[in-house]
Amino acid sequence: MQPSNKILITGGTGLIGQELSRKLLHKGYEVSVLSRNKKTDAGIKTYHWDLLNNEIEKEAIETADYIIHLAGANIADKRWTEKRKQVIVDSRVKTAELLYNKVKKSKSRPKAFISASAVNYYGTLTSDRIFNEEDPPAGDFLGETCRKWEQAAKRFEESGVRTVIIRTGIVLSGKGGALAKMLKPVRLGLGAPIGSGRQYMPWIHIDDLCNIYIKAIEDKKMKGAFNAVAPEHTTNKEFMKTLARVHNKPFLAPNVPAAVMKILLGEMAGLLLKGSRISSHKIRSAGYKFLYPGLESALAQQTEKNIM
Ligand SMILES: NC(=O)c1ccc[n+]([C@@H]2O[C@H](COP(=O)([O-])OP(=O)(O)OC[C@H]3O[C@@H](n4cnc5c(N)ncnc54)[C@H](OP(=O)(O)O)[C@@H]3O)[C@@H](O)[C@H]2O)c1
């Protein structure tokens, strides 16, 4: 039985938050969620926050031993207009600042603040270079977003709270997210590389990602940024080909031209057309052993469980 530490998860209603909550409850933790909508879920208390009015239910902060900050407007849901970009930044940065300000006023301090970030911190650059945690942030929109997001999280560090930042790759889950979107054409027998297909796609199985968050709670030596990506480096072409094979579908279609993606998605297309290689060395050196280090087994597990 694990100590009954109380974990507060912002954005805990999302893809990662729901799975992480399930695993934490299974391990004996008490989980509560901070959401813009007040609703109750079996076993999980939902607290409300109102970002426009800078409000968080007081009890949420006072009872939290650990805060995990996952909240953020989905980057792939809508076209990146200037307005949408601001929502993407504010929903991560202003929320982290609001949490910090409320913690500062509270009598209690969390034992750790653990924040999501993304491997987009390093920018999207198709090359053989392997980026690690020492590399600087990129100057593109998502690189800047991650820099501001991490800077807001680091205010906790400056006030003496252990702070861990999880720079996450594309999360593979049978319950939604990027994999569900990529699977649609594959199921129709239209699996194809996007653009040149040579761009890297740093990915991680959702079970590994949740285990890394749990390690960040339990391993007091963990501090600072960690890349959360599988050790295997996969190009877009290899990814799409493996996905088609695992689903017994053909991989015949010609590459989807970059120009089509740009027309369909605008600036967001860069996310799919370019991609960097990211190192998993630091998290492995911290003692984390991946359940799914390779893509084939990661995708096969989702089909075996019949959740895709
Ligand atoms: N999934 C991935 O492949 C991936 C990869 C890299 C990084 N990440 C990062 O990991 C975090 C969690 O990812 P996820 O896939 O679980 O995301 P998700 O399914 O889109 O859920 C994010 C949650 O954030 C909250 N949220 C959405 N818009 C918001 C807004 N405008 N203001 C405040 N809160 C808002 C929502 O909770 P309520 O509606 O309950 O408020 C939502 O359930 C995100 O910050 C994401 O950028 C994810």
The ligand as an SDF file (V2000), in Angstrom:
LIG
                    3D

 48 52  0  0  0  0  0  0  0  0999 V2000
   -1.1830   14.1740  -25.8080 N   0  0  0  0  0  0  0  0  0  0  0  0
    0.0140   14.4280  -26.3270 C   0  0  0  0  0  0  0  0  0  0  0  0
    0.4330   13.8110  -27.3560 O   0  0  0  0  0  0  0  0  0  0  0  0
    0.9050   15.4550  -25.6750 C   0  0  0  0  0  0  0  0  0  0  0  0
    2.2180   15.6010  -26.1440 C   0  0  0  0  0  0  0  0  0  0  0  0
    3.0450   16.5680  -25.5710 C   0  0  0  0  0  0  0  0  0  0  0  0
    2.5740   17.3510  -24.5130 C   0  0  0  0  0  0  0  0  0  0  0  0
    1.2950   17.1840  -24.0900 N   0  0  0  0  0  0  0  0  0  0  0  0
    0.8080   18.0900  -23.0220 C   0  0  0  0  0  0  0  0  0  0  0  0
    0.2950   17.3680  -21.9200 O   0  0  0  0  0  0  0  0  0  0  0  0
   -0.8320   18.0570  -21.3750 C   0  0  0  0  0  0  0  0  0  0  0  0
   -2.0220   17.0920  -21.3030 C   0  0  0  0  0  0  0  0  0  0  0  0
   -2.2310   16.5720  -22.6100 O   0  0  0  0  0  0  0  0  0  0  0  0
   -3.5810   15.7930  -23.0070 P   0  0  0  0  0  0  0  0  0  0  0  0
   -3.3060   15.0940  -24.2720 O   0  0  0  0  0  0  0  0  0  0  0  0
   -4.1030   15.0280  -21.8210 O   0  0  0  0  0  0  0  0  0  0  0  0
   -4.5240   17.0440  -23.3010 O   0  0  0  0  0  0  0  0  0  0  0  0
   -6.1200   17.1050  -23.4890 P   0  0  0  0  0  0  0  0  0  0  0  0
   -6.6950   15.7460  -23.6100 O   0  0  0  0  0  0  0  0  0  0  0  0
   -6.3740   18.0890  -24.5680 O   0  0  0  0  0  0  0  0  0  0  0  0
   -6.6020   17.6860  -22.0700 O   0  0  0  0  0  0  0  0  0  0  0  0
   -6.1120   18.8850  -21.5610 C   0  0  0  0  0  0  0  0  0  0  0  0
   -7.0180   19.3980  -20.4590 C   0  0  0  0  0  0  0  0  0  0  0  0
   -6.6980   20.7780  -20.2740 O   0  0  0  0  0  0  0  0  0  0  0  0
   -7.8670   21.5060  -19.9410 C   0  0  0  0  0  0  0  0  0  0  0  0
   -8.0080   22.6600  -20.8460 N   0  0  0  0  0  0  0  0  0  0  0  0
   -8.3150   22.6460  -22.1680 C   0  0  0  0  0  0  0  0  0  0  0  0
   -8.3880   23.8910  -22.6520 N   0  0  0  0  0  0  0  0  0  0  0  0
   -8.1320   24.7260  -21.6040 C   0  0  0  0  0  0  0  0  0  0  0  0
   -8.0920   26.1290  -21.4390 C   0  0  0  0  0  0  0  0  0  0  0  0
   -8.3320   26.9710  -22.4620 N   0  0  0  0  0  0  0  0  0  0  0  0
   -7.7880   26.6170  -20.2080 N   0  0  0  0  0  0  0  0  0  0  0  0
   -7.5410   25.7900  -19.1770 C   0  0  0  0  0  0  0  0  0  0  0  0
   -7.5950   24.4560  -19.2470 N   0  0  0  0  0  0  0  0  0  0  0  0
   -7.8840   23.9310  -20.4470 C   0  0  0  0  0  0  0  0  0  0  0  0
   -9.0770   20.5890  -20.1010 C   0  0  0  0  0  0  0  0  0  0  0  0
   -9.5830   20.2790  -18.8120 O   0  0  0  0  0  0  0  0  0  0  0  0
  -11.0200   20.8920  -18.2840 P   0  0  0  0  0  0  0  0  0  0  0  0
  -11.9400   20.9440  -19.4880 O   0  0  0  0  0  0  0  0  0  0  0  0
  -11.4520   19.8820  -17.2670 O   0  0  0  0  0  0  0  0  0  0  0  0
  -10.7350   22.2260  -17.7060 O   0  0  0  0  0  0  0  0  0  0  0  0
   -8.5020   19.3570  -20.7900 C   0  0  0  0  0  0  0  0  0  0  0  0
   -9.0920   18.1580  -20.3320 O   0  0  0  0  0  0  0  0  0  0  0  0
   -1.1150   19.2680  -22.2820 C   0  0  0  0  0  0  0  0  0  0  0  0
   -0.6200   20.4280  -21.6780 O   0  0  0  0  0  0  0  0  0  0  0  0
   -0.3540   18.9370  -23.5490 C   0  0  0  0  0  0  0  0  0  0  0  0
    0.1380   20.0790  -24.2430 O   0  0  0  0  0  0  0  0  0  0  0  0
    0.4550   16.2630  -24.6370 C   0  0  0  0  0  0  0  0  0  0  0  0
  1  2  1  0
  2  3  2  0
  2  4  1  0
  4  5  1  0
  4 48  2  0
  5  6  2  0
  6  7  1  0
  7  8  2  0
  8  9  1  0
  8 48  1  0
  9 10  1  0
  9 46  1  0
 10 11  1  0
 11 12  1  0
 11 44  1  0
 12 13  1  0
 13 14  1  0
 14 15  2  0
 14 16  1  0
 14 17  1  0
 17 18  1  0
 18 19  2  0
 18 20  1  0
 18 21  1  0
 21 22  1  0
 22 23  1  0
 23 24  1  0
 23 42  1  0
 24 25  1  0
 25 26  1  0
 25 36  1  0
 26 27  1  0
 26 35  1  0
 27 28  2  0
 28 29  1  0
 29 30  1  0
 29 35  2  0
 30 31  1  0
 30 32  2  0
 32 33  1  0
 33 34  2  0
 34 35  1  0
 36 37  1  0
 36 42  1  0
 37 38  1  0
 38 39  2  0
 38 40  1  0
 38 41  1  0
 42 43  1  0
 44 45  1  0
 44 46  1  0
 46 47  1  0
M  CHG  2   8   1  16  -1
M  END
$$$$
